[in-house]
Amino acid sequence: MSQSFFLVDSLAVSDLQVYLSRAGRVEDGSVRLIGGSGVLAVYTAILYPRGLLDQTPTVLGLRTFAIQPGVAFDAVVPMRSLLDRLARITETLNAGGADTDAPSGPVEVRMPLEVSTVTWAGISPPRGGWRAVGETGYDVLAPTAKAGIAEVAEAIPSGTGEQLVQRVRAEVWGRPIDGLEYVPAGAAFAAESLGFLAQDEPITIHETGPWTRLTTRRGHILIRRQAWTLRP
């Protein structure tokens, strides 16, 4: 497995930092990196069940980045460690007089040591076979996310036990969005948290097997649907 990859420039480094920082504010755990054919797919977990009886939907964020061809890897690494490495890269570029707001040459990123105890990373969304099934927009997802965040905050006082927290989150974020078949409110929460939403920009909805994908110009939200929702 390759121990490093090259992002195309310093702007891509900053872009990856922003994405992971936003994901880390929701779930500061691990990130899955899949590289191949000149593309790096970066998966982050926003919501996922923590046990057999937990009904929280599996909702993942996905951003893709161009990398050098000829490398292939599939690794799960600590998000904080990767962010620390990206921060050191940025500091080095700044110390060398580089303008990180302007494109530079390729930048090498060395991956942290892998972890192997992340349950959500064993669920692999497919790369192909997606079919378009509809559209939605900012005016649907943004209010859904904001209402859910307020409801969770009101229902969970400080000092609440983890089991109750998970139950409330499962109930709020597992609730379907009005007018969107099989898309849970957790998808809106993920899109808002990761900065994928923009006014006046359509969001396309795609399906394949048990997965639904919401796609914007800024990234993708992947939802693993419950078995009873699968179309014949």
KAMOHU-V425857 format. One record per backbone hydrogen bond with DSSP energy under -1.0 kcal/mol. CO is the residue of the C=O (numbers start at 1). NH is the residue of the N-H. If there is no record, write none. Layout:
co & nh
CO & NH
CO & NH
This chain:
co & nh
3 & 111
5 & 109
7 & 107
9 & 13
10 & 14
11 & 15
12 & 16
13 & 17
14 & 18
15 & 19
16 & 20
17 & 21
18 & 22
19 & 23
20 & 24
21 & 25
23 & 26
23 & 27
27 & 29
29 & 79
31 & 77
32 & 43
33 & 75
34 & 41
35 & 73
36 & 39
38 & 67
39 & 36
40 & 65
41 & 34
42 & 63
43 & 32
44 & 61
47 & 59
51 & 54
58 & 224
59 & 46
59 & 47
60 & 222
61 & 44
62 & 220
63 & 42
65 & 40
73 & 35
75 & 33
76 & 115
77 & 31
78 & 82
79 & 83
80 & 84
81 & 85
82 & 86
83 & 87
84 & 88
85 & 89
86 & 90
87 & 91
88 & 92
89 & 93
90 & 94
91 & 95
92 & 96
93 & 98
94 & 97
99 & 102
107 & 7
109 & 5
119 & 122
120 & 123
131 & 207
134 & 205
136 & 203
137 & 140
137 & 141
138 & 142
140 & 144
141 & 145
142 & 146
143 & 147
144 & 148
145 & 149
146 & 150
147 & 151
148 & 152
149 & 153
150 & 154
151 & 155
152 & 156
157 & 160
161 & 165
162 & 166
163 & 167
164 & 168
165 & 169
166 & 170
167 & 171
168 & 172
169 & 173
170 & 174
173 & 186
175 & 185
177 & 180
180 & 183
183 & 177
184 & 187
185 & 189
186 & 190
187 & 191
188 & 192
189 & 193
190 & 194
191 & 196
198 & 201
203 & 136
204 & 215
205 & 133
205 & 134
206 & 213
207 & 131
208 & 211
210 & 225
211 & 208
212 & 223
213 & 206
214 & 221
215 & 204
219 & 216
220 & 62
221 & 214
222 & 60
223 & 212
226 & 229
227 & 230
